[in-house]
């Protein structure tokens, strides 16, 4: 669902779009761009297609805004994005604002109650890239590395290994639809990247 359409469903005005687009176009971004936000909006719409119109609009707004603030500061970025979304939703009721804010905050730990279907749609869509074709996954991984360029290679390598190990240790996707579409490729992509970084670590010992 497009930004303007989602905002209209929620009774708001779409005036924040130019700032949102500008933020996603910041020069330090390589993966967390408007292209990523649009992909999450698209995939979450597919996963939420059987929800009511208001719920689908809430998921869409959360998808478009979940990375609107991005400075490679996990946790801080999501909380700042949630604040931005709340302030940007001019004319939208408090219930919907609270729901959007909560969905964005759920992306910090990528966790929510099992029966939260809105969170399931957003969180699964946010990880869809992990199940992309190997060449697209490689572009994603390199983009994230560039966004964390302030960290030297050894620090990045150890941090990335830890992230990959955590992702491989638990189910990535909450919904059956997402598991069927992305889980097998995601496991292969993550394992291949983990093997790469472990090999790099061994080479530097």
N, C-alpha and C positions, 0 to 999 in steps of 0.2 A: 504494500500500500504506500502510495506517495505521501510525502510529508504533509502537503497541503490537504490532501484528502483525509488523512488520519486526524489532523488538527480540527478539520471541519466536523468530523463525526463527534469529536469530543467537545464541540461548542466553542473552540478557541479561534484565534487569528494566527495566520502562518507567518507573521512578520519576522520571526527569528531566523528564517531560512538563510538570508544572506550571511549572517554571522556564523551560522552553523557551517555553511559551505566554505567560508573563509578559514575557519578553524581547521577543518579537515584538509585544507590546502596548505597548511603551514609547511615551510621548507624542510624541517627536520623529520617529517613523516616519510616513511617508505612503504610500510604495510598498512598502518592504521589511518588510511585515507578515506575519502568519500566513496571510493570504489568498494572498500571493505564494508562501510556502513550500508551501502546499497545492497551488497550481497547478503548481509545479515537480515536486512529488511525483506529481501526477496525470499530467502530460505525460511525465515520465521513465519512469513505469510503462508507458505506452503504447509508448514507444520501446524499452523493455527487455523487452517482453513475451515475446520468444523466448529470453531468458536463463534460466539455472537459478534455482531459488528463492533460494538464498543470494546470488547476484549481484544479483537483483532487490531483496532486502532491504537489501543494502549501498547500492545506488543510492537506495533510499527514505530510509534514514537520512541519507545525505549531502544529499539534497534538503531534508529537514526541518531540517537543522542548518546549511546552508551560509551563511546570513545571520543566525544566532542572535545574533551580536555585530555591531552595526551603528551606527557613529558617523560615517559619511560620511568614512572614512579608508581609501581604497583600498589594498589590500595588508595593512595592519594589521588591518582588520576580518576578512578571510578567515583570516589566521593565528590570530587570536584565536578565531574560530569553530571552526577545526580543533582547537585546544587544548581548547575547551569540549566538543566532541563526544567527543574521546578520554576526557576525564574523566567524561563523562556515561554512557558505554557500560559500565555496571557489569555484570560477568559475561560480557561479550563477549570472545572470543579476540583475541590480538594481531594475527593476520593480518587479521581483519575490521576491527579498529580502524585498522590502518595503511592499509588500502584506503580507508576512509571519510575519514581524514585527508588522504590524497593526492588524493582526488576534490575535496574542498573547496578545497585549495590550487590545484588546476587552474583554479578559477574566477578566480584572480587575473589570469592572462593569457588565460584562455579557450583553453587549448591543452593538448594531450596527444598521445601517440603515435597515429597514424591507426588502429591496430588495437585501441585501447582502447575496447571497446564500452560499458563502464560509464561512462567519461568522456563518450563521445559522447552517451549518453542524458541525462546530467545537464546537460552544457553546452548541448546543443540545447534542452532544456526550459527552461533558465534564460533563453534568448533568445526564447522563444515569444512573449512580449508584443510584441516588435518587429513581428511579423506579425499582430497583432490588428487588428480593424476600426479605422478611423481615430479614431473617438470614444474607444475604449478606449485606444488609443495616446496620445491627448492627455491622458487622465487619468494614465497612467503618467508621461509626460514632466513634467507639472505636479507630480506627487508627488515625483519625484526633485529637481526644482528646489526644492521646499519643504524637502526633507531637507538641501539644501546652502545653506540660507538665510543661513548665516554669511558667504557670499561675496557681495560687491556685484555688481550686474548686469553690469558690464563684464567683471569677472573670470570670472563664470559663463559669459557669452556666449562668450568666447574659448576657455575650457576645453571647453565643450560643442561648439563648432564642431570643435575638434581631435578630440574623441571620435567625433563623427558622421563626420568624414572618414576616420578610421581604420576604422570599421565598414564604410563603403561601399567601401573599397579592397580588402577581402578577402572571401572567402566567409564568410557568417555561420554557416552550418549544416554540420555534418559528415556527417550521414546523408541518404540520398536521401529517406527518409520526411519528415524535417523540411523539407528543401528544397522538396519538392512541396507541403507544407501551408502553409509560412510565408514562403518566400523572396521571392515576388513582392510580397506586401503589405508585408513588412519593408523592401524596397528603396524602395518608394513612400513609406512613412512616414518613413524616415530622410532621404530626399531632400527631402521637404516641410519637415521640421523644420530641416534645414540651410539651405534657402532662406530660411526665416523668420529664423534667427539672422544669416545673412549680410546680409539686408535691414536688420535692426536695427543691425548694425555700420556699414553704409553711412549710415544715418540719423544716426549719432552722430559721423560724421567732420566 
